[in-house]
C-alpha cells in the first residue's frame, strides 16, 4: 500500500518535468551576435523547416534577399506547388532590421500591416547556411546556399536547434529539384 507521500511523489515528478519544459520554452531565443547583410543577401535554398500553412504543397523552395537603399531588404520567396515540377508560386515582401539587434532580428512583411519575426539563430562563418526561427519556436527554416547540405552539417544544426528549445520532430526536409 502506498503512503500519501509516495502518491504525492508521482504527482510532483510530471509537474517537475512540465516546469523544466516550460522554462526552456520561456527562455529568450538567442540570435547570432551580428549579420553582415551584404553577405547574407542573395539566394538561399530551404533545406528543411517546421512547415507553415502557407508552405503547404511546396517543393524546391527558395528565398532571395536584396538590399535596398531605402533601409529595408526585398524578400522574394518561390516554390513549386504540389511537386518538384509543379507550377511555381511567388511572393514578394520587405524585411526591416530591428534596431540594436546586430542585424540578426528582422520583421518581414508580405501583407501590410502584418509583420512576422525573422530571427537568425545560427549562421555559418562563411554564410553557407543559416537557421531562421521565431521566438515562439513554432516556425523554423534551415537555409543553404546550395540545394543540398552535407548530412554531418545538417545533424549538427539539428542538435543546436534542439538545444534552443525547438521541437525537432516537427522539422520536415524540403524536396529540392537538384
Secondary structure, 3 states (H helix, E strand, C coil): CCCHHHHHHHHHHHHHHHHHHHHHHHCCCCCCCCCCHHHHCEEEEEEEEECCHHHCCEEEEEEEEEECCCCCEEEEEEEEECCCCCCEEEEEEEEEECCCCCCCEEEEEEECCEEEEEEEEEECCCCCEEEEECCCCCCEEEEECCCCCCHHHHHHHHHHHHHCCCCHHHEEECCCCC
